[in-house]
Amino acid sequence: QDGAPLSMLEKALNGVEITPEQAQDPEFDIITGVEVIDSNNRIFILEGLASGAILKLLEDCPREGKNTREMKVLYNQEITFTQRLYGAYNVSVKKIKLRESLRHLILKVDTYLEPKYMLTA
């Protein structure tokens, strides 16, 4: 039952749509992002106003200790951007499920290199 309220909240947020103007408004205080999931890892990339909802999230869910192999939190309030990358996903965090492991994809150089940099045998 503990997961039910979160599931209901997630369903409610998935139904909320923001306008293109809101998505590009640098003062619109929402958290957007992506969740990359493979068989071994779950990586969240979140964005929001540095002094807004993202800060509240960090305050409400404080780090329990130093980074470990199982859990890493990377955050630097001095690194900011002028445009949202994930506003097109509305209020929900977009889930991306990988068929192959992230480690396997990273080792496949042709996955992320531009054609002009491709290695030839």
C-alpha positions in Angstrom: 0.0 0.0 0.0 2.9 2.4 0.6 3.5 2.6 -3.2 -0.1 3.4 -4.0 -0.1 7.2 -3.3 3.1 7.6 -5.4 1.5 5.6 -8.2 -1.6 7.8 -8.0 0.5 11.0 -8.0 2.5 9.7 -11.0 -0.7 8.9 -12.9 -2.0 12.4 -12.1 1.2 14.1 -13.2 1.3 12.0 -16.4 -2.0 13.6 -17.4 -0.8 17.2 -16.9 0.3 18.9 -20.0 2.2 22.1 -20.1 2.1 24.6 -23.0 5.2 25.1 -25.2 5.5 28.6 -23.7 5.6 27.1 -20.2 8.1 24.5 -21.2 10.5 27.3 -22.5 9.7 29.8 -19.7 12.9 30.0 -17.6 10.8 31.0 -14.5 8.3 28.1 -14.7 9.0 26.1 -11.6 8.6 22.4 -12.4 10.9 19.4 -12.4 11.3 17.6 -15.7 13.8 15.0 -16.8 14.4 11.4 -17.8 14.8 8.1 -16.1 17.1 5.7 -17.9 16.5 2.1 -16.9 18.5 -1.0 -17.8 18.8 -4.4 -16.1 21.3 -3.2 -13.5 20.9 0.6 -13.2 18.4 3.4 -12.8 19.7 6.8 -13.7 17.6 10.0 -13.1 18.5 13.2 -14.9 16.4 16.0 -13.5 16.1 19.7 -14.2 14.4 22.5 -12.6 14.9 26.0 -11.2 18.1 26.1 -9.0 16.3 27.8 -6.2 12.8 26.2 -6.8 11.3 22.7 -6.9 14.6 20.9 -7.5 16.1 22.5 -4.3 13.0 21.5 -2.4 13.3 17.9 -3.7 16.9 17.8 -2.4 15.9 19.2 1.0 12.9 16.8 1.3 15.1 13.8 0.3 18.4 14.5 1.9 21.5 12.4 1.0 21.9 9.7 3.6 25.7 9.5 3.2 28.6 9.6 0.8 28.3 8.3 -2.7 28.6 4.5 -2.9 28.7 1.9 -5.7 24.9 1.4 -5.2 23.9 5.1 -5.0 25.4 8.3 -6.3 23.9 11.8 -6.2 25.6 14.3 -8.5 24.4 17.9 -8.0 26.2 21.2 -8.2 24.0 24.3 -7.7 26.6 26.5 -9.5 26.1 24.6 -12.8 23.0 26.0 -14.4 21.6 26.1 -17.9 19.4 28.7 -19.7 17.1 26.3 -21.5 15.1 23.2 -20.5 16.1 20.0 -22.3 13.2 17.9 -21.1 10.2 20.3 -21.1 8.6 18.4 -24.1 7.9 15.5 -21.7 5.4 17.7 -19.7 5.4 17.3 -16.0 6.3 13.6 -15.9 9.8 12.2 -15.9 10.2 10.3 -19.2 11.1 6.7 -18.7 13.6 5.2 -21.2 14.0 1.4 -20.9 17.1 0.1 -22.6 17.0 -3.4 -24.1 20.8 -3.7 -23.7 22.7 -2.8 -20.5 24.1 0.7 -20.3 27.5 -0.8 -19.8 27.2 -2.8 -23.1 26.0 0.3 -25.0 28.9 2.4 -23.7 31.3 -0.2 -24.9 29.8 -0.1 -28.4 31.6 3.0 -29.7 29.4 3.3 -32.8 26.4 3.8 -30.5 27.3 7.4 -29.6 30.0 8.6 -32.1 29.1 10.7 -35.0 29.7 9.0 -38.4 32.7 11.3 -39.2 34.5 9.9 -36.1 33.7 6.2 -36.7 36.5 3.8 -36.3 37.5 1.7 -39.3 39.2 -1.7 -39.2 
